[in-house]
Amino acid sequence: MRATSDWIRTWSRFRPEAEALVDAASGRRWTWAETARRSFAWARRLDREGVGAGDRVAVLAQNRIDTFALLFACAELGAILVPLNWRLSDAEIAWQIGHCRPALCLEDASQAGRLPGVRVLSLEGAGEEPAGEDGAGEQGGEFTGPGAPLSAPWVLMYTSGTSGRPKGALLTHGQIHWNALNTILACDLGPQDSTLTFTPLFHTGGLNCLSTPLLHRGGRVVLCQRFDPEEALALIAQERITHLMGVPTIYQMLADHPDFETTDLSSVRDALCGGAPLSMPLLLRYQARGIPLRQGFGLTEVGPNCFSTPPGQVLSKPGSVGMPIHHVGARLLRPDGSACGPEEDGELVLDGPAVFGGYWEDPAATAQAMRSGGFHTGDVLRRDADGFFYVRGRIKEMYKSGGENVYPAEVEAALLGCPGVGQAAVIGVPDARWGEVGLAFVEPAPGASPAAESVLAALQGRLARFKLPKQIRVVALLPRTGSGKIDKQSLRALAESADAAPPEIP
């Protein structure tokens, strides 16, 4: 079977004049015919540079629609796109370059000079076509390369590396294809639909939550260079965006902006949320604007769209990430490998055609993750009697207090229901009496200034006593990773700093 570059072939024939990609920063608008032309032009250029099947093509650039043209160009050649995280330090980027050994690197003007010692091309071109002595202005037609089967890797995406060096997850053509189909079915996507992608393309949320599914369906992707709530609200109204995807922090920033209540959001019929617990007050803000804000769950290695809550059950199942979507198998296992029953905590194991192709040059990590016929996520979930799943926390984040298991996600969800709490994060820290206890970091809601004692008082009755945090720290802002998730590694470093230790709460 040919590579997924046939997406652009098909839509350039069926919908040649329909818009496929919009670059909000530059104002460029590509129809499907233009998207195909630019993708084939890049395929010709990469071919002349000697890029072939299996070669890695690294891209260090802020969000821009050229990245999608390169994605389809790589598909045509059977090459592997490596979108690098420009937010990393030069040393971290150098490590990833050394790890994946790209045949070619591309950079935009904002990242120029950060890739020394490797062959680099600029993404900036003076004309309509990609830059280069013999590539600019080329007006050739289709480029027919060898393509790739669904089993071949298409994207090499580095995980966030919260527990050490990041791992390079190989996203195959099959994974991206099936995730697109799953999302199309779960979100009822059509060619008339569109999304505003403001999360970075070097994360699976930006590339694969809605962008590639909509391109698979012949829809439209409006791409922002970075997230700005005022710009995002204006673009939603101007571009008549139908689908949104973000983390709770992004949705909170949109809701807190003065323009939120007056912006025309009538085109938005679905908003997907992931990466962290979603508070009920925030959910209700969007319900009041007629937008079902739906909590989901996925990860780079699988999906990333794996669960979804039906829009009509968002309020009746608060805190749930929903049910497995089409072509996703989900099991909860006890530590001994046996299956969990309803209302029982267990490790989530996912299987199906949307599972990744392994970790780049790391067979041991791949074997560890893919044991027992599925991908072991390391996440602990619980399934209720109706088949809805709830995230309890990461196995590695779980701590034992007085011999009892405590999952931070459960405590964090309870904290989000306390007055004045905007976001919360909990980690386990050593304790002489109980072995470990919870240390909670609380970010105030806009305009609020909760005291640690009042937050703890509000928790009484919501959780068993052994789950209550022993300490609560109120901080102006919680540290976050490049994908917008709360950075617990930074919180652990803060917890270990002796000069920052707060008094215990009695």
N, C-alpha and C positions, 0 to 999 in steps of 0.2 A: 504493500500500500504506500502511495506517495506521502510525502510530508504534509504537514498542515498548512503549508503555503498555498494549498489549493483553496483555502478559505478566501484568500484575496482574489484568486482567479475566478472563483464562482461569483462572488459579489461584484467584482468589476464588470462582469458580463450581465448579471441580473439587475444590478442597481448602480450603474456606472456614474450617474450624476448625483446620487445621494451622498451626503456627507458621512465620512467614516471617522475622521480625526480632526480635532480642533485644538490648537495650541493657544491657550489663553494668554500666555506671556508675549508671544510674537504676533498673534492675530492670524497666523496661518491656518487655512482650512483646506483639508484634503478630501476630495471625493474618493469614492472607491476606485475609480479609474486612476486618480493621482496616487493613491496609496499603492496600488499595484505597480504603477510605473516607477515610483521611487524605490520600492522594495526590490524590483528586478534590477534597477540601476545599481543599488548597493550590492546585490548578488554578483553582478558583473565585476564590480570593483573588488570585492573580496576574492573572487575567483582569480583576478589578475594578480592579487597580492599573494596568491599561493594557498589560500585558505581552502581546506577540503573537509571531507567527512571526518567527524570526531575532533577536529581542531576547535580550540576555545578562542572566542572573540570577546575580549573584555571591554566594557564600556564604563567610563567614569564621567558621569554627567548628571546634571540636575534634570528633573522631569522635562522631556521634550518628545514630540511625536516621532522624531527620527529614530528613537529607540525601538518603536514598533516596526518601522521599515527594516531595521537591522534584525529584529526578531524573525521576520518573515524571510529575509535574505539568508539568514543562517539555516532556516528550515529548508530552503531550496538547495543549499549545499550540503546538508547533513551536518552542519557545524553546530557548536554549542555556544549560546550567548551567556556571558558572565556579567550581570549588572552589578557593579561595585558600589559599595556604600560610601559616598563622598563625605559623609559626616565622620568617618573614622580618621584616626591619625595617619600620618604618612607611613609610620612604622607598621601599623595594622594593615594598611592597603598593600604595602610591600610584601608582608607575609602571605596575603591571599594571592598576589601575583606569583610569588614563588611557589605556592602550593598548586595552583591550577596550570601554570606555565602556558599562558595564552600565545597563540601564533601571531596575534595582532591585538593592539589596544587602541581604543578610540577615546577622545576626550573632548569636552566642550571648553569654551573660553574660560569659564569660571574655575576649571580644574587644571588649566595648563601648567605644566612643569611639575606635576605631582607623580609622574610615572617615569622617573629616570632609569636608564639602563635597559629599556625595552623599546620595541618598535611601535611608534605611536602615530596615528593619523588624527587630524582635527575633524570634528563634526561640523565646523563652521565652513560654509561655502558661499562664494560670492554670487553664484548663479542658482538655477533651479535644481541642479543635480548635486550629488555629494562632491565634496572638495577633492582635488587631486589634479595633477598635471594633465592626465589623459582621461579624467573621469568627469570633469565639470562640463555641463552642457550636453552630455550624451543623451540622445533621444531614441535609444533603441527600444524595441518591443519587448515581448516576453523573453525571459531567460529561463531555459529549461535545464535545471541541474539534476543531480542524481536523486534528490529528495532523501527521505528516510522513512523506515517503518515506524509504527506506533511504539515499538519497544525501544527505539533509540532515544538517547537523551537530547533534549532541546535547550534546556536552561540549566546552568549550574548556579545555584543560589546559596549563599552562605547564611547559616543560621546565626542568631544573635550572639551566641557564645556566652550565655550567662553562667555556664559552669566550666569555663576554660576556653581553649581555642575553639573558634567556630568550626563547624563541619560543613562541607560542601554537599548540599543535597542535589542530586541529579533528578530534575523534573523531566520526565519523558514526554514525547509527543502524545502518548496514550493518556498519561495523567492529565495533561492540560486539555486534551480533547474531551475526556470523560468528565472532568470537573466543569468544563463549559456546558456540556449537555445536562449534567446534574443541576447546575445553576439555572439554566434556561427553563428546565421543568419546574424547579422549586420556586422560582420567582416569576414564572410565566412571561419570560422575556420575548419581545418581538422586534422586528426590524425598525419599528417606530420608536423604540426605547433608547434611552441615553443615560450616561452616568457622568458625574463630575469626579474625576480622579485627582485628589489632592494629597493622597498618601504616596510615598516614594516608590518608584518602580523597582528599586533594588530589594523591596520586600514583597512577599507573595500577596499581601493585602492589596498593594497598589497594582500589581501586574495581573493577578489571577482571581481576585474576589469578584470583580465585575467587569474589568477591562477586557480580558481575553474572552470571557463568555459573551459579552455584547458584540465583539468583533466576529466571533464565531457565528452569531445570529444575524449579522448584517446590520447591527445597530450603530450607535455613535458614542464616541468617547471624547469628552472635553477634558483636557489635561491642564492642570495648574502646576507651576513650577514649585510652589510650596503652599502650605495652608495658611490662609489669611481669612478670618471669619467674615469681614466686610466684603472682600472680593468674592468669597464663596457664595454668600447670600445673593449678591448681585448677579452672579453667573447662573445660579439656579433659576432665578426669575427670567433672565434674558435668554438663556438657552433652553428653557422649558425642560429642565432635567427631570427624569422620571424615577431614577434610582440612585440612592446614596449608600456609601459604605464608609464606616469610620470606627474609631475607638470611642469609649465614653467621653474622654477628654475633649475630643473634637466636637461631639454633639453638645457638650456642655458649653463650650466656647461659642458655638453658633447660637444656642438658646440664650446666652447671657449678653449677646450683642444687642445694642439698642434697636437695630433694624429687624430683629427676628420677628417681632409681632406685626410689623407693617409690610414685610416682604411678601410678594405673591409666591406662595409655595404650593399653589393648587395643582401644579403639574406633578409633584412628587407623590408617588403611590406606594413607595416601599423604601425603607431605610434599614440597612443591615448594620448590626453592631457586634463587635468582637473584641477580644484582647483583655477584657477586664469585666467585673460585675457591673451591671447597669442598675442605677438607683430608680426606685419607683417615682420619686418626684420628677426626675428627668424624663422618664417614660411618659408620664402624664402631661408634661409640657408639650411633647410632640403629638400625643393623642388629641390634645386641645386644638392643635393646628391641622387635625385630620390626617396625620402621618403615623402609620403603625411602625414604631421603632422596635425592631425585632432582634433579640439576642440570638447569636449563633455561635458556632464553635468549629475550629479547624486549625490546621497547622501547615507549615511549609511542606512537610513530607507527605501529607495526605490531603487531598482536596485542593485548596484550603476550605472549600465549602462542604461541610460534612453533616451539619445539623441545621434545622430551621424550625421556627415556631410558626404555625399557621396564623395569619394576621388576626383572625377572629378570636384567638385564644391568648393573645399577648397579655391581657389583663388578668385572665383566669389562671395563668400559670407563671406568676412573677418569679423571677430568678432562674427560670428554666432556659436552657439553650435549645430546647425543642426536641424534635425527633430526627432520626437519621433520614437523610434525603435519598433520592433515587440512586441505586447502584452503589450504595455505601453500606457495608456490613459493620455493625458495632456490637461488641461483646464487653461485658464487665467480668473480670476474673479476680478470684481470690489469690492470695500469695502462693497457694499450692496449685494453681492452674485450673481449679474448678470454677464453674459458672456461678455468678452471684444471682440471688433472687431479688425481687422487688424491694425497694427501700434498704438496700445493702450497698455499702461502699465497696468499690472494686476498681482495678486498673482498666482503663479504656484500651481496647485492642480493636483496630480498624482494619478492614480488608476490602477488596474490590478493585476495579480497574483504575481508580484514582489514587493508588498508592505509588510512591516514588520509585525510582530505579536504584536506590542505594546511595551510600555516601562515597564521594569521590576518593578513590584510592585508600579506602578504609574498610576493608572486608570485615574486620573484627567488630567495628561499630555497627556495620550493616547487619551482620549475623545476630548481634545482641538485640537490635531493634526489631528484626523480622522473625524472631523465634515464634514457634507455635502457630504458624500459618497466618500471621497478621502482623501489623505494625503496632508495637507496644509504645504507647504515647508517653507513659510516665505520668499521666494525669489520672486522678481519682475522681470518679463520677458516681452518681447514684441515679437509678431509674425508678420512677414511681409506678403505681399500678396501672396508670394510663399510657405508659410507654414514653413519658417525657423524661429527659435527662437533666441532671443538675451537676455543675462542676463543684467538687469539694476542695480540690487543690492538687498541687504537684506532690508526687511521692517523696521527692527529695526535699520539699518544703515542709512536709508533715513533721511535727515534733510531738514528743511524748511528755505530758505533764502529769506527774503522779501516776505513771503507768497507763494513762489514757491517750489515745490518738487524737490530735487536734489538727484539723486542716485549715490553713490560713484563709482560704477562699470563703469558708463558711463564716468565719469571724468578720472578714471584710464586708461580706454582704450584710451582716447585722449592723456593722458600723455605719454603712450607707443609709440606714434607716433612722439614724440618730439626728436630732436637730442640729443644724449648723455644720454638718459634715459634708464636704464636697466629694472627696476621694479618700481612700484609706488603704493601707498596706500593713500586713502583719508578718512578722518573722519570729521564729523561736530562738530564744537566747538561754544560755546556761543559768541554772538556779541551784543553789546549794541544797535546798529543801526538796524541791519538786523535780529536779533533774533538768527540766526545761520549762520555761514559761513564755507567754506571748508578749512581744513588744509591738505595740501598734503605733504607726505614724499616721497622723490625720491632717489632711489638707482642708482648710475651711471652705465652705461654700461661699460664693460671692456675697460680700457684705456682712458675713457672719464672723464671729470671733469666739468659737466655743472653747471653754476651759476643759482641761483633761478630766477633772473631777465630774463635770456635768455630763461629759460623753460617757464615762464609766457608769454613772447613775442611770443614764438612758438605756444602757445595755442590760441592766438588771432585769431578769425575767425573759430576755430574748435568747439567752444561751445558758447552758449548764455552767456552774461556777468554775469548773476546771478549764473551761474554754475562754473565760474572761481574761483579757490582757492584764498582765501584772503592772505594765507601764504603758502610758499613752503619751506620745509627744505630738504636740501641735506644731506643724511646720508651714511656712508660707506656701511652698510648692514642693511636691514630691518629685524626685528625680525620675526621668523617663528615658527609655531607649529611643533609638531612631525610629522605631515603628509606633511610638506613642505609648508603649506599655510601661508600667511602673518598673523602675530599675531596682530590683531587690538586692543586687550585688552591691550597689552604692549604699543602700540602706544598711546592709551588714557592716560595711566599712564605717558608717556613721555610728552604728551601735557599739562598735568596738573602740571608738575613740573615748578615752577616759574623761576628757574634759567636757564631753557633751552629755554625760550620763545624767538623766533627770532623776528626781526623787521618785521612789516607788509610790504607787497609789495603795493606800491601806484597804 
